[in-house]
Amino acid sequence: MLKKTLINGLRKLLNICEQFSKEHGLKYNVEKIEMLFFRAGKSSEVVLPVFSNGSPVRVVKSFKYLGHILTDNLKDDGDMERERRALAVRANMIVSRFARCTDDVKVTLFKAFCQCFYTCQLWTRFTKRSYNALRIHYNNAFRILMQLPRFCSAKSMFAVACVPDFFAILRTRTASFWERLRRTTNTILCTLNEDFKNLFVKYWPCVHRCDNNNFRF
């Protein structure tokens, strides 16, 4: 993955990669090379062409990096949709295979497979629709697994089963990630953590201060 603030810098990096591949007998698959352009403010929407081995690099609106979906508008709705779909697959698998197990076994499986929320601590810019879709999907997955009524209270069913609800998982993941970030010795991460204008540093305290119905969207 190559990152650069100027298009000329990106071209230089690609030239270095091409030279390295020639010297070591390697060959890049140009068809798989993609470029994501992040616009700053009112910058031009015209993206200057970038070439690799004589072929133009394809410009995309989003792509997946380390399992996390990045978009050109820096919003997290796409990644939340990815997690919602993954949650649906795991929940359906548990329901279909372990429907006759005891409640204790179901709760253990639910905690193991349905509470991942991969990279949820990085969700800072999203719509209420995406947020509620994932939350409702999480609640309904537990209802179906435990064979509870469709409109039963989410707070009550999680409290009775001693299972953290959707909001508790987000707060736990955020607090754990923030603590690890504060203890890191990496200079780049330390700089980001000490920058109070950073969007993450602004958002993470709000996750713990606001109530469940007033999350910032």
HELIX and SHEET records of a PDB file:
HELIX    1   1 ILE A    7  GLU A   23  1                                  17    
HELIX    2   2 VAL A   30  LYS A   32  5                                   3    
HELIX    3   3 ASP A   77  ARG A   97  1                                  21    
HELIX    4   4 ASP A  103  PHE A  113  1                                  11    
HELIX    5   5 CYS A  120  LEU A  122  5                                   3    
HELIX    6   6 LYS A  128  MET A  146  1                                  19    
HELIX    7   7 ALA A  154  ALA A  161  1                                   8    
HELIX    8   8 PHE A  166  ARG A  183  1                                  18    
HELIX    9   9 THR A  187  GLU A  194  1                                   8    
HELIX   10  10 LEU A  199  ARG A  209  1                                  11    
SHEET    1   A 2 GLU A  34  LEU A  36  0                                        
SHEET    2   A 2 ARG A  58  VAL A  60  1                                        
SHEET    1   B 2 PHE A  51  SER A  52  0                                        
SHEET    2   B 2 SER A  55  PRO A  56 -1                                        
SHEET    1   C 2 SER A  62  TYR A  65  0                                        
SHEET    2   C 2 HIS A  68  THR A  71 -1                                        
END                                                                             
